[in-house]
Amino acid sequence: MKPATLPQDEPLYEGSMDIHRRIVALYPKVAEKNAFFRDLHLVSPRIPRPRIGGPRGVDTDRVFCALAIRAAATKESIVLLCEAGHGEGAIALARILLENAVLMAWQRLGPGRERLETYVLFTSALHERGVETLDHFRSESPHLFDEDEEPRRSDPGHRAVTEAVFLGRDDTWAWFPDPDKPGRLKRITVAQMFRDVMEKTDPKARTIEYDVIYHLGSQVIHTAPFGLGGLLARLKASKTFFLQPLHSTDSRLVALAISNVAMIVVLKTADEYIGLDLEADLEEIVEANHAVGAISEQKPSP
């Protein structure tokens, strides 16, 4: 059953749903372009090389496609939650989709495919982290593992890549040469990615997209007190404890609007990467998005 929407939000919600449908209608154009995946290619010589092994080959095209598909799947999940009335859960997913979109846009800002190549190479760090984690729990809780199963082994090549490209860290893939310290690497934060995509040159600049919208989703994801605001307001009407799902129809408009803007960024980035000739279609959708009262102005510059 479709839940009731607050009267003042109904026109905006229905307008945002129309924007969603127009976005989804562009998906088939990717396949219609008949753009073939390129073969594995060597990473840029500007990326630090490991001390052992030859240059690494990476499959950037398929990874880029996977990021776009993941975004589309998350977008669909957001709409399902919105239509079921679960706005707060949809906001959590909208934050995930927003990060996915900014990640793709930021990767396109760098020279060549270096940022995407670095992202792919991070699988080496994750491999080594997985081996170390499983070894730890295998010794701590052996009853959880099959004795006949061959444990995963650390790989010298993966270790070398992790050390050279990521300084032996596995907390983030975004390590890049520091322009102020030749020969050193610098960790790029999510906040900085937002600044770069929004063309903010001040390293301390704040953006609505990160400091407001992204953090709104973080409040829900991390179960912060502020994220409970809508529920606490409704609990004031009750004098006793109870337990049942409560719809949050007032926040589903926000989630849907965030997801529309994020998916537009994904499509703009894919348009540049693949060459889909979607510029005119996307401009029309952006204009329509503003017309229905979108919560943030669209300004990607991937």
Secondary structure, 3 states (H helix, E strand, C coil): CCCCCCHHHHHHHHHHHHHHHHHHCCCHHHHHCCCCCCCCEECCCCCCCCCCCCCCEECHHHHHHHHHHHHHHHHHHHHHHHHCCCHHHHHHHHHHHHHHHHHHHHHHHCCCCHHHHHHHHHHHHHHHHHHHHHHHHHHHCHHHCCCCCCCCCCCHHHHHHHHHHHCCCCCCCCEEECCCCCCCEEECCHHHHHHHHCCCCCCCCCCHHHHHHHHHHHHHHCCCHHHHHHHHHHHCCCCCCCCCCCCCHHHHHHHHHHHHHHHHHHHHHHHHHHHCCCHHHHHHHHHHHHHCCCCCCCCCCC
